[in-house]
Amino acid sequence: MAVTAALAAGILVGTAATACSRNGKRGLTLAGSTSVQPFAEKWTDAYRARRPGLSIQVQGGGSTAGVQAALSGAAEIGMSSRALTAAEAARVIPILVARDGMAVVVHPTNPIRALTLAEVRSVYAGDRRSWRDLGGPTAPITIITREDGSGTRAAFEELVMGGRQIAAHALVQDSSGSVRQMVAADPAAIGYISLGLVDVTVRAVALDGIAASEGAIDAGRYPLVRPFLFVIAGSGHADARAFIDWVTGPEGRELTRREGLLPPRAGS
């Protein structure tokens, strides 16, 4: 884990330096959570129209790597889709830029429309191996999960697993997009992704009787909600601060909602 984060940070150092020097333009690099990444790309695309002289790059690597990249200076902004650990929070500054509902998704042909959190936990712990155990067809359940170090996995383990381990036979993917693709291709699969990434290729199941929706998240009723954080070291780079102010300001908040996330609550 630490080696992976260090390698990711090392790669980003050269990329950030290149971005700063190319054509004499100033550069801004965001790195970290692959769940935050597609939304960060939307934010940066919109922001570039306002700052055409600023070169901005967005890279993945995972939440842990994002924190390390911010600490090392490899990225001006780290991205995390989980709350920081106490050790991390003592060294960097987290800024909440969005709230994300995590959806538990199945194939569109799966007749299962709702599960309890206890049922999801039992599936991912390996206690229930067939959809028949949940009122579905007689078919073995294909469990799709994220890799160790993923903020999405860390949030899922905290909010769903309750200290239990994800079964060793689960298939591991390195991005939410890959999880969605795997579930879309397998009628017997189950996975978890950002609610903002749910499309017609998969279906989100209701959890504990609550459908995955923006309204349920905003009302505090939906059980799987995690923070999307930008992370900076020290006082932060001036361009990074300006970009963060835009993301959390009126234009950025409007775009956040259009992309299926919820902006921070007023005053947070």
C-alpha positions as CSV (number, residue, x, y, z in Angstrom):
1,M,0.0,0.0,0.0
2,A,2.6,2.5,1.1
3,V,4.8,1.5,-1.9
4,T,1.9,2.0,-4.3
5,A,1.2,5.5,-2.9
6,A,4.9,6.4,-3.1
7,L,5.1,5.2,-6.7
8,A,2.0,7.2,-7.6
9,A,3.4,10.3,-6.0
10,G,6.7,9.8,-7.7
11,I,5.1,9.6,-11.1
12,L,3.0,12.7,-10.4
13,V,6.1,14.8,-9.5
14,G,7.3,14.7,-13.1
15,T,3.8,15.2,-14.5
16,A,3.2,18.3,-12.4
17,A,6.6,19.8,-13.3
18,T,5.9,19.2,-17.0
19,A,2.4,20.8,-16.7
20,C,4.0,23.9,-15.0
21,S,6.6,24.4,-17.6
22,R,4.9,23.6,-20.9
23,N,4.4,26.7,-23.0
24,G,5.2,28.8,-19.9
25,K,1.7,28.1,-18.4
26,R,1.1,27.7,-14.8
27,G,0.0,24.3,-13.8
28,L,-2.4,22.7,-11.3
29,T,-2.5,19.0,-10.6
30,L,-5.3,17.0,-8.9
31,A,-4.6,13.4,-7.9
32,G,-6.2,10.7,-5.9
33,S,-9.6,9.1,-5.6
34,T,-10.8,7.4,-8.8
35,S,-14.4,8.0,-7.6
36,V,-13.8,11.8,-7.3
37,Q,-11.8,11.8,-10.6
38,P,-14.6,11.9,-13.1
39,F,-16.4,14.7,-11.3
40,A,-13.1,16.6,-10.9
41,E,-12.7,16.4,-14.6
42,K,-16.1,18.0,-15.1
43,W,-15.2,20.8,-12.7
44,T,-11.9,21.4,-14.3
45,D,-13.3,21.4,-17.8
46,A,-15.7,24.1,-16.8
47,Y,-13.1,26.1,-14.9
48,R,-10.6,26.1,-17.8
49,A,-13.0,28.3,-19.7
50,R,-12.5,30.9,-17.0
51,R,-8.8,30.4,-16.6
52,P,-7.4,29.5,-20.1
53,G,-3.9,30.3,-19.1
54,L,-3.9,27.7,-16.3
55,S,-2.9,24.1,-17.2
56,I,-4.9,21.6,-15.1
57,Q,-4.4,17.9,-15.0
58,V,-6.5,15.3,-13.1
59,Q,-5.1,11.9,-12.2
60,G,-6.3,8.9,-10.2
61,G,-4.4,6.6,-7.9
62,G,-6.7,6.2,-5.0
63,S,-7.6,8.3,-1.9
64,T,-4.5,7.3,0.1
65,A,-2.2,8.2,-2.9
66,G,-4.0,11.5,-3.2
67,V,-3.3,12.4,0.4
68,Q,0.4,11.4,-0.1
69,A,0.6,13.4,-3.3
70,A,-0.7,16.5,-1.5
71,L,1.8,16.0,1.3
72,S,4.8,15.5,-1.0
73,G,3.9,18.4,-3.3
74,A,3.4,16.1,-6.3
75,A,-0.1,17.5,-6.5
76,E,-1.5,20.8,-5.4
77,I,-4.8,19.1,-4.6
78,G,-5.3,15.6,-3.4
79,M,-8.7,13.9,-3.8
80,S,-10.3,11.6,-1.3
81,S,-13.6,9.7,-1.3
82,R,-13.3,8.8,2.4
83,A,-12.9,10.7,5.7
84,L,-9.2,11.2,6.6
85,T,-7.6,9.2,9.3
86,A,-6.5,11.1,12.4
87,A,-2.9,10.9,11.3
88,E,-3.7,12.3,7.9
89,A,-5.9,15.1,9.3
90,A,-3.0,16.2,11.5
91,R,-0.9,16.8,8.4
92,V,-3.2,18.1,5.7
93,I,-6.4,20.2,5.4
94,P,-9.5,18.5,4.0
95,I,-12.2,20.6,2.2
96,L,-15.6,19.0,1.6
97,V,-16.5,19.6,-2.0
98,A,-19.4,17.2,-2.4
99,R,-21.5,14.6,-0.8
100,D,-21.9,11.3,-2.6
101,G,-24.4,8.5,-2.1
102,M,-23.0,5.1,-2.6
103,A,-25.3,2.9,-4.6
104,V,-25.4,-0.9,-4.4
105,V,-26.0,-2.0,-8.0
106,V,-27.1,-5.1,-9.8
107,H,-27.7,-6.1,-13.4
108,P,-30.9,-4.5,-14.8
109,T,-32.4,-8.0,-15.4
110,N,-32.0,-9.0,-11.7
111,P,-35.5,-9.2,-10.1
112,I,-34.1,-8.0,-6.7
113,R,-35.3,-4.4,-6.1
114,A,-34.4,-3.9,-2.5
115,L,-32.0,-5.3,0.1
116,T,-31.2,-4.6,3.8
117,L,-27.8,-3.5,4.8
118,A,-27.6,-6.7,6.8
119,E,-28.2,-8.7,3.6
120,V,-25.6,-6.7,1.7
121,R,-23.1,-7.4,4.5
122,S,-23.9,-11.1,4.5
123,V,-23.4,-11.3,0.7
124,Y,-20.0,-9.5,0.8
125,A,-18.9,-11.5,3.9
126,G,-19.6,-14.7,1.9
127,D,-22.4,-15.9,4.1
128,R,-24.9,-15.9,1.2
129,R,-23.7,-17.3,-2.0
130,S,-26.9,-17.6,-4.1
131,W,-29.4,-15.0,-5.2
132,R,-32.0,-17.6,-4.1
133,D,-31.1,-16.9,-0.5
134,L,-32.3,-13.3,-1.1
135,G,-35.5,-14.2,-2.9
136,G,-34.0,-14.1,-6.4
137,P,-33.1,-16.8,-9.0
138,T,-31.0,-19.9,-8.4
139,A,-27.7,-18.4,-9.4
140,P,-24.4,-17.9,-7.6
141,I,-23.7,-14.3,-6.6
142,T,-20.7,-12.6,-8.3
143,I,-19.3,-10.1,-5.8
144,I,-17.5,-7.1,-7.2
145,T,-15.4,-4.9,-4.9
146,R,-12.8,-2.2,-5.0
147,E,-9.1,-2.6,-4.3
148,D,-7.4,-2.0,-0.9
149,G,-6.5,1.6,-0.6
150,S,-9.7,2.7,-2.4
151,G,-11.7,5.4,-0.6
152,T,-14.8,3.8,-2.0
153,R,-13.9,0.5,-0.4
154,A,-13.0,2.1,2.9
155,A,-16.3,3.9,3.0
156,F,-18.2,0.7,2.1
157,E,-16.3,-1.3,4.8
158,E,-17.1,1.4,7.4
159,L,-20.7,1.9,6.5
160,V,-21.7,-1.6,5.6
161,M,-19.3,-4.3,6.8
162,G,-19.3,-3.4,10.5
163,G,-15.8,-4.9,11.0
164,R,-16.4,-8.0,8.9
165,Q,-14.0,-8.8,6.1
166,I,-15.0,-8.8,2.4
167,A,-14.9,-12.4,1.1
168,A,-11.7,-13.6,-0.5
169,H,-13.6,-14.8,-3.6
170,A,-14.8,-11.2,-4.4
171,L,-13.6,-9.9,-7.8
172,V,-11.4,-6.8,-7.3
173,Q,-11.6,-3.8,-9.6
174,D,-9.5,-0.6,-9.5
175,S,-12.2,2.0,-10.4
176,S,-15.9,2.6,-10.0
177,G,-16.2,2.6,-13.7
178,S,-14.8,-0.9,-13.9
179,V,-17.2,-2.1,-11.2
180,R,-20.1,-0.7,-13.2
181,Q,-18.8,-2.4,-16.3
182,M,-18.5,-5.8,-14.6
183,V,-22.0,-5.6,-13.1
184,A,-23.4,-4.5,-16.4
185,A,-21.9,-7.6,-18.1
186,D,-22.9,-10.2,-15.5
187,P,-26.6,-10.8,-14.6
188,A,-25.5,-12.4,-11.3
189,A,-23.2,-9.6,-10.2
190,I,-23.4,-7.1,-7.4
191,G,-21.2,-4.1,-6.8
192,Y,-21.1,-0.6,-5.2
193,I,-20.4,2.7,-7.0
194,S,-21.0,6.4,-6.7
195,L,-24.7,7.2,-7.2
196,G,-23.6,9.8,-9.7
197,L,-22.2,7.0,-11.9
198,V,-25.4,4.9,-12.0
199,D,-26.7,4.7,-15.6
200,V,-29.0,2.5,-17.6
201,T,-26.5,-0.3,-17.7
202,V,-27.0,-1.1,-14.0
203,R,-29.7,-0.7,-11.4
204,A,-29.4,0.7,-7.8
205,V,-31.3,-1.3,-5.2
206,A,-33.2,0.3,-2.3
207,L,-31.4,-0.1,1.0
208,D,-33.4,-0.6,4.2
209,G,-36.4,0.5,2.3
210,I,-34.9,3.8,1.1
211,A,-34.3,4.3,-2.6
212,A,-30.9,5.7,-3.7
213,S,-31.8,9.3,-4.6
214,E,-30.6,12.9,-4.1
215,G,-33.7,13.7,-2.1
216,A,-33.1,10.8,0.3
217,I,-29.5,11.8,0.7
218,D,-30.3,15.5,1.3
219,A,-32.9,14.5,3.9
220,G,-30.4,12.3,5.7
221,R,-32.5,9.2,5.2
222,Y,-30.3,7.2,2.8
223,P,-27.7,5.1,4.8
224,L,-24.7,5.2,2.5
225,V,-23.3,8.7,2.1
226,R,-19.6,9.6,2.0
227,P,-17.6,12.8,1.7
228,F,-15.8,13.9,-1.5
229,L,-12.8,15.8,-0.2
230,F,-10.1,18.0,-1.7
231,V,-6.9,17.9,0.3
232,I,-4.2,20.5,0.5
233,A,-1.0,20.9,2.5
234,G,-0.4,24.0,4.5
235,S,-2.1,27.2,3.3
236,G,-2.4,25.7,-0.2
237,H,-1.3,26.9,-3.6
238,A,-3.0,30.2,-4.7
239,D,-4.4,28.6,-7.9
240,A,-5.6,25.6,-5.9
241,R,-7.4,27.8,-3.4
242,A,-9.0,29.8,-6.3
243,F,-10.2,26.6,-7.9
244,I,-11.6,25.2,-4.7
245,D,-13.4,28.4,-4.1
246,W,-15.0,28.1,-7.5
247,V,-16.0,24.5,-7.0
248,T,-17.7,25.3,-3.7
249,G,-19.1,28.5,-5.0
250,P,-22.4,29.0,-6.9
251,E,-21.3,27.9,-10.3
252,G,-19.4,24.9,-9.0
253,R,-22.3,23.8,-6.8
254,E,-24.7,24.0,-9.7
255,L,-22.5,21.8,-11.7
256,T,-22.1,19.4,-8.8
257,R,-25.8,18.9,-8.7
258,R,-26.1,18.4,-12.4
259,E,-23.5,15.6,-12.2
260,G,-25.5,13.7,-9.6
261,L,-23.7,14.8,-6.4
262,L,-24.8,17.0,-3.6
263,P,-22.8,20.1,-2.7
264,P,-21.8,20.7,0.9
265,R,-24.6,21.9,3.1
266,A,-24.6,25.6,3.7
267,G,-22.2,26.6,6.4
268,S,-20.2,23.3,6.2
